[in-house]
Amino acid sequence: MINGSRAQCSLDSRASECFIDEAFVTHYNLQHKPSCKKACISSTPFSVEVKGSVKATVTLHGQTYKEVRFGLGKDLCADAVLGHDSMRLHDSVIFQMGGDLDPLVVG
């Protein structure tokens, strides 16, 4: 959830920062500050024009993150992309996949 509204969030281990989709911001009338820069999300060829910044509270699996700073982008793969700046607050981030092999630990 972002500011109490249901949101589809993607965790991106290659994104250095968090991003939020412009359509989500408009739909939920979130305040943002304008700016203009380019930033990379995930692999190098995919970049997004950052049109501003948004600060919001994110609740994910019972954990609340206050004052998360998002870059404002258009046509993202989800309502929000959570990058390293939010994931690095944790000792580790575990994705339960349900496969038969032993855990794959990357560090």
N, C-alpha and C positions, 0 to 999 in steps of 0.2 A: 504494500500500500504506500502511496505517496500522498502526504498531507490528508490522510484518511480516505483517499479514493483508491479503488481497486486499480492496479496497474500491472501490466505484463513487463517483467524485468528480466534482462539477460545479464549473466555474469560473464565478463570478457577478460580473460587473463592476459590479453595483449593490449588492452586499452589502458593508458596511463591515468586517465581521469574518467569521471562519470559524465554521461550525456542524457538529455531528456528530449523527447520528440516535441516539435513545435505544435503538432495537432493536439497532443495531450495537454500541453500548457494552455492552449487556446480554449479547449473544451472545458477544462476545470478552472479557467480564469486565474492561473497562477501568475504572480508578479514576477517580472524579469527585468534585468538591466541590459540594454543593448550593447553590442560590441561586434567586431568582425575579425575573425582569424580562421585559419585552417587547422584541423587536427586530424590525427589518424585514429581510426578505430580498428582494432583487430589487425589484420594483415596490412602491410604497407600500401597496396594499391587502393584501398578503400579509405578515402578521406571525406570529411564532412566540413562544410562551412559552418563555423560556430557564430550564430547570430546574436548571442547574448549569454547571460548566465541567470540561473535560478537557484535559490536556496530553498530546500524543502526537508521535511521530516520523512524518513523512509522506515517502514516496518517490514521486516522480512523474516519469516519463520520465528516470530516471537522476539526478535532482536530489533531495538529501535535505534536509529541513527538520526540525531538532530543536526540541523543546519548543514545538510549535505549540499555541496556546491556542484551543480550540473552545468555543463555547456549546453546551450540550446541549439539543436540541429533539426534538420528536416528529413523526413522519410527514413528514419532509423529502423532497424530490424525489430524493435520492441518499443514500448512506451518509454522505457529507460534502459540504459546500459550502465551497469556498475563495473567500474574498472579498478585498477590497482589501489587508487587512493582510498577506496572503501574496504576492499578485501584485505589490504595489508594491516588493518587494525586487528586482525585475528592471527592466532598462531598458525592456523592452517584452515583451508577451505576444502571440504570433502563433498564430492559428488557421488551419491549412491546410484550405481548403474544397474545393479542386479545381475551382473554376469557371473559366470562360473569360475573364472580365473582369480588368482590372488590379487590383492589390491596393487594398483600401479601408483607408486609414490614418485612425484617429480619435485625436486627441491633445489 
